[in-house]
Amino acid sequence: MPEIDDVLVVGGSFAGLSAALPLLRARRRVRIVDGGLPRNRYSPEAHTVFGFDGVAPHDMLATARRQAQAYPTLSCEQDLVVAAERQGEVFAVTLESGAVRRARRILLAHGVSDQFPDLPGFRECWGLTVLHCPYCHGYEHADRHWGVMIDPAFLEHVLPLYREWTGRITVFSNGRPMGPEAEAVIARFAIPVIAAPVTDLLHTDGVIAAVRTSDGARHAVDVLFAPPPVRPSSPLAERLGCALKAGPLGPFVEVDAMGATSVSGVFAAGDLANPMQSVAGALGSGALAGAALHRSLLGF
């Protein structure tokens, strides 16, 4: 009979590694299963991370993995989890390779997947000049010309925020109607609105030059803030029966203050469990979930 891990962590990025550390320091057996494709692999730098501002996400993760691997009770596998079910007091977890692992607890930290629009140039510019978070990227692009392409329902909230970094903003509405609140904010700041649908992004090696619309016009911008919808990068939480909640960009797993889901023995952390997604948030929620998992193993 294979040994049973104390915790199997699905996803070895910021939340998963952060959760593993307190468990490893408590000398618990932790297994991390990770597919090797972190969500922010497109970004050359991470920001607003205490002590690591401006460091490449890849380098941050490499350091964290090296430190975690110094603990002898850690096992790591590059694979994908395709199924999990409770079998008495443990969970049986099936990997894409066909291997089955067993653990007393599960931490879901596999994150979310950005649903890129079918728009030529969007994927090539993503993380470079097509961006999602002003706190992550706004400083580097302050006082430049920002394009904004988001659901008009959010414009009344984001436009005053974006004005903290630049007074040069153009909204691309893609023909969608504006509500009175959005129209009031647009009028207040005298922001131009392009109603014609966007057909493609003109760029050179990911550096955007212009947004082209269906009327053939080219609208020069320096960056485009266009956060796409997201969904969990795996259906595992739903298949386990974990409750989900609707977020502004897509569903996320509902957890309590310490990362426990609605399913006993299953915890979640990071972007998967937080509609306000960030590296710093993933680190914090992972650390809390790791401590809560340890307490759960002790019967608290």
C-alpha positions as CSV (number, residue, x, y, z in Angstrom):
1,M,0.0,0.0,0.0
2,P,1.5,3.4,-1.0
3,E,2.2,5.8,1.7
4,I,-0.5,8.4,2.4
5,D,0.5,12.1,2.2
6,D,-0.8,14.5,4.7
7,V,-1.7,17.1,2.1
8,L,-1.7,17.0,-1.7
9,V,-1.4,20.5,-3.2
10,V,-2.8,20.9,-6.7
11,G,-0.7,23.7,-8.2
12,G,2.8,24.6,-7.3
13,S,2.8,28.3,-7.9
14,F,2.7,31.2,-5.4
15,A,-0.3,30.0,-3.3
16,G,0.6,26.3,-3.4
17,L,4.3,26.9,-2.4
18,S,3.3,29.4,0.3
19,A,0.8,26.9,1.8
20,A,3.4,24.1,1.7
21,L,6.0,25.9,3.8
22,P,4.2,25.8,7.2
23,L,3.2,22.2,6.7
24,L,6.8,21.2,5.8
25,R,8.1,23.1,8.8
26,A,5.6,21.0,10.9
27,R,7.3,17.9,9.3
28,R,4.1,16.9,7.5
29,R,4.2,14.9,4.3
30,V,3.3,17.3,1.4
31,R,3.0,16.4,-2.3
32,I,2.8,19.2,-4.9
33,V,1.4,18.3,-8.3
34,D,1.9,21.1,-10.8
35,G,1.5,21.4,-14.6
36,G,4.3,23.9,-15.0
37,L,2.3,26.7,-16.5
38,P,1.8,29.5,-14.0
39,R,-0.8,32.1,-15.0
40,N,1.7,35.1,-14.9
41,R,4.2,33.4,-17.1
42,Y,3.6,36.1,-19.8
43,S,4.8,38.9,-17.5
44,P,8.5,39.9,-17.4
45,E,8.1,41.4,-13.9
46,A,5.9,41.1,-10.8
47,H,5.1,44.2,-8.8
48,T,3.5,45.1,-5.4
49,V,5.2,42.0,-3.8
50,F,7.0,42.9,-0.6
51,G,10.7,42.4,-1.1
52,F,10.4,41.2,-4.7
53,D,9.1,44.3,-6.5
54,G,10.2,44.1,-10.1
55,V,11.4,40.5,-10.0
56,A,10.4,38.1,-12.7
57,P,7.7,35.6,-11.6
58,H,9.8,32.8,-13.0
59,D,12.7,33.7,-10.7
60,M,10.5,34.1,-7.7
61,L,9.1,30.7,-8.2
62,A,12.5,29.1,-8.8
63,T,13.7,30.5,-5.5
64,A,10.6,29.3,-3.6
65,R,10.8,25.8,-5.1
66,R,14.5,25.5,-4.2
67,Q,13.8,26.6,-0.6
68,A,10.8,24.2,-0.3
69,Q,12.8,21.3,-1.7
70,A,15.3,21.6,1.2
71,Y,12.6,20.0,3.4
72,P,12.7,16.1,3.3
73,T,9.0,15.6,3.6
74,L,8.2,17.3,0.3
75,S,7.4,15.4,-2.9
76,C,7.0,17.2,-6.2
77,E,5.5,15.9,-9.5
78,Q,5.0,17.7,-12.8
79,D,1.7,16.4,-13.8
80,L,-2.0,17.3,-13.9
81,V,-4.7,16.2,-11.5
82,V,-7.7,14.9,-13.5
83,A,-9.9,13.4,-10.7
84,A,-10.2,13.2,-7.0
85,E,-12.6,11.4,-4.7
86,R,-13.0,10.7,-1.0
87,Q,-12.4,7.1,0.0
88,G,-13.1,6.9,3.7
89,E,-10.7,9.1,5.6
90,V,-8.5,9.9,2.6
91,F,-8.8,11.3,-0.9
92,A,-7.7,9.3,-3.9
93,V,-6.2,11.7,-6.5
94,T,-5.7,10.5,-10.1
95,L,-3.1,12.2,-12.3
96,E,-3.0,12.6,-16.0
97,S,-0.2,10.0,-16.2
98,G,-2.5,7.5,-14.6
99,A,-0.8,7.4,-11.2
100,V,-3.0,7.6,-8.1
101,R,-1.9,9.4,-5.0
102,R,-3.7,9.4,-1.6
103,A,-3.8,12.2,0.9
104,R,-5.7,13.2,4.0
105,R,-6.3,16.7,2.8
106,I,-6.4,18.5,-0.5
107,L,-5.4,22.1,-1.2
108,L,-6.6,23.5,-4.5
109,A,-4.2,26.1,-5.7
110,H,-4.2,25.6,-9.4
111,G,-5.5,29.1,-10.1
112,V,-7.6,30.4,-13.0
113,S,-7.2,30.5,-16.7
114,D,-7.6,33.7,-18.7
115,Q,-10.1,33.4,-21.5
116,F,-8.5,35.4,-24.2
117,P,-10.8,36.9,-26.9
118,D,-10.5,35.8,-30.5
119,L,-8.8,39.0,-31.4
120,P,-5.7,39.0,-33.5
121,G,-2.7,40.5,-31.6
122,F,-4.3,40.1,-28.1
123,R,-2.4,37.0,-27.0
124,E,0.9,38.3,-28.5
125,C,0.6,41.5,-26.5
126,W,-0.7,40.0,-23.3
127,G,1.4,40.7,-20.2
128,L,3.6,43.2,-22.2
129,T,1.3,46.0,-23.5
130,V,-2.1,44.4,-23.1
131,L,-2.6,44.5,-19.3
132,H,-5.1,43.8,-16.6
133,C,-4.0,45.5,-13.3
134,P,-3.0,49.2,-12.9
135,Y,-1.3,48.4,-9.6
136,C,0.9,45.8,-11.3
137,H,1.6,47.8,-14.5
138,G,0.4,51.4,-14.1
139,Y,3.6,52.9,-12.7
140,E,5.7,51.8,-15.7
141,H,3.1,53.3,-18.1
142,A,2.2,56.4,-16.2
143,D,1.3,59.5,-18.3
144,R,1.1,57.5,-21.5
145,H,-2.0,56.9,-23.7
146,W,-4.1,54.1,-22.3
147,G,-6.8,52.2,-24.2
148,V,-9.5,50.6,-22.1
149,M,-11.5,47.7,-23.3
150,I,-13.7,46.3,-20.6
151,D,-17.3,45.6,-19.8
152,P,-19.0,49.1,-19.7
153,A,-20.6,48.1,-16.4
154,F,-17.2,48.5,-14.8
155,L,-16.2,51.8,-16.3
156,E,-17.6,54.0,-13.6
157,H,-15.3,52.3,-11.2
158,V,-12.1,51.8,-13.2
159,L,-11.9,55.1,-15.1
160,P,-11.4,57.3,-11.9
161,L,-8.8,54.8,-10.8
162,Y,-6.9,54.8,-14.1
163,R,-6.8,58.6,-13.9
164,E,-4.4,58.3,-11.0
165,W,-1.8,57.2,-13.6
166,T,-2.7,59.0,-16.8
167,G,-5.0,61.7,-18.2
168,R,-4.8,60.2,-21.7
169,I,-7.5,57.5,-21.9
170,T,-9.6,56.2,-24.8
171,V,-12.4,53.8,-24.2
172,F,-13.3,51.1,-26.7
173,S,-16.9,50.0,-26.1
174,N,-17.1,47.4,-28.9
175,G,-20.6,48.7,-29.6
176,R,-21.9,47.9,-26.2
177,P,-24.3,50.4,-24.6
178,M,-23.2,52.6,-21.7
179,G,-25.1,53.0,-18.5
180,P,-25.8,56.4,-17.1
181,E,-23.1,56.0,-14.4
182,A,-20.5,55.2,-17.0
183,E,-21.6,58.1,-19.2
184,A,-21.4,60.5,-16.3
185,V,-17.8,59.5,-15.6
186,I,-16.8,59.7,-19.2
187,A,-18.3,63.1,-19.5
188,R,-16.7,64.3,-16.3
189,F,-13.2,63.4,-17.5
190,A,-13.9,64.2,-21.2
191,I,-12.8,60.7,-22.2
192,P,-13.2,59.8,-25.9
193,V,-15.2,56.7,-26.7
194,I,-14.8,54.5,-29.8
195,A,-18.0,52.7,-30.4
196,A,-17.0,50.6,-33.5
197,P,-16.1,47.0,-32.7
198,V,-12.4,46.2,-32.4
199,T,-11.1,43.9,-35.1
200,D,-7.4,43.5,-34.2
201,L,-4.4,45.0,-32.4
202,L,-1.5,46.3,-34.4
203,H,1.8,45.5,-32.7
204,T,5.5,44.7,-33.1
205,D,6.7,41.8,-31.0
206,G,4.0,42.4,-28.4
207,V,4.4,46.2,-28.3
208,I,1.1,47.6,-29.3
209,A,0.9,50.5,-31.7
210,A,-2.8,50.8,-32.4
211,V,-6.3,49.4,-32.0
212,R,-8.0,48.8,-35.3
213,T,-11.8,49.0,-35.5
214,S,-14.4,47.7,-38.0
215,D,-14.6,51.0,-39.8
216,G,-10.9,50.6,-40.7
217,A,-9.7,53.3,-38.4
218,R,-6.5,52.9,-36.4
219,H,-6.4,54.4,-32.9
220,A,-2.9,54.8,-31.5
221,V,-2.4,53.8,-27.9
222,D,0.6,52.9,-25.8
223,V,-1.0,50.2,-23.7
224,L,-4.5,48.5,-23.6
225,F,-6.1,47.6,-20.3
226,A,-8.4,44.7,-21.2
227,P,-8.8,42.1,-18.4
228,P,-10.4,39.0,-19.9
229,P,-12.9,36.8,-18.2
230,V,-11.4,33.9,-16.2
231,R,-12.5,30.5,-15.2
232,P,-10.9,27.8,-12.9
233,S,-8.0,26.2,-14.7
234,S,-9.4,22.8,-13.7
235,P,-12.9,21.5,-13.0
236,L,-11.7,19.7,-9.9
237,A,-13.4,22.0,-7.4
238,E,-16.8,21.7,-9.0
239,R,-16.4,17.9,-9.3
240,L,-15.5,17.6,-5.6
241,G,-18.7,19.6,-4.8
242,C,-17.1,22.8,-3.6
243,A,-19.4,25.8,-3.7
244,L,-18.5,28.5,-6.2
245,K,-19.4,32.2,-6.2
246,A,-19.7,34.7,-9.1
247,G,-16.9,37.3,-9.3
248,P,-16.6,40.3,-11.6
249,L,-14.5,38.3,-14.1
250,G,-15.8,34.8,-13.5
251,P,-16.5,32.2,-10.8
252,F,-14.2,31.5,-7.9
253,V,-14.3,28.9,-5.1
254,E,-16.0,30.0,-1.9
255,V,-13.8,29.7,1.2
256,D,-13.8,30.8,4.8
257,A,-11.2,33.2,6.3
258,M,-8.7,30.3,6.5
259,G,-9.2,28.8,3.1
260,A,-11.6,25.9,3.9
261,T,-14.1,25.1,1.2
262,S,-17.7,23.8,1.6
263,V,-16.3,20.3,1.3
264,S,-14.7,18.8,4.5
265,G,-11.0,18.2,4.0
266,V,-10.7,20.4,0.9
267,F,-9.1,23.8,1.0
268,A,-8.4,26.4,-1.7
269,A,-6.1,29.4,-2.0
270,G,-4.8,31.9,-4.5
271,D,-6.5,33.2,-7.6
272,L,-8.9,30.3,-7.6
273,A,-10.4,31.4,-4.2
274,N,-10.2,35.2,-4.5
275,P,-11.9,37.5,-7.1
276,M,-9.2,40.2,-6.4
277,Q,-6.3,38.2,-7.8
278,S,-2.6,39.1,-7.3
279,V,0.7,37.5,-6.3
280,A,0.7,39.1,-2.9
281,G,-2.9,37.9,-2.3
282,A,-1.9,34.4,-3.3
283,L,1.0,34.3,-1.0
284,G,-1.1,35.5,2.0
285,S,-4.0,33.2,1.4
286,G,-1.6,30.3,0.8
287,A,0.2,30.9,4.2
288,L,-3.2,31.0,6.0
289,A,-4.4,27.8,4.3
290,G,-1.2,26.0,5.1
291,A,-1.6,26.8,8.8
292,A,-5.3,25.8,8.7
293,L,-4.5,22.5,7.0
294,H,-2.1,21.7,9.8
295,R,-4.7,22.5,12.4
296,S,-7.3,20.4,10.5
297,L,-4.9,17.4,10.5
298,L,-4.8,17.8,14.3
299,G,-8.5,17.8,14.6
300,F,-9.0,21.5,15.3
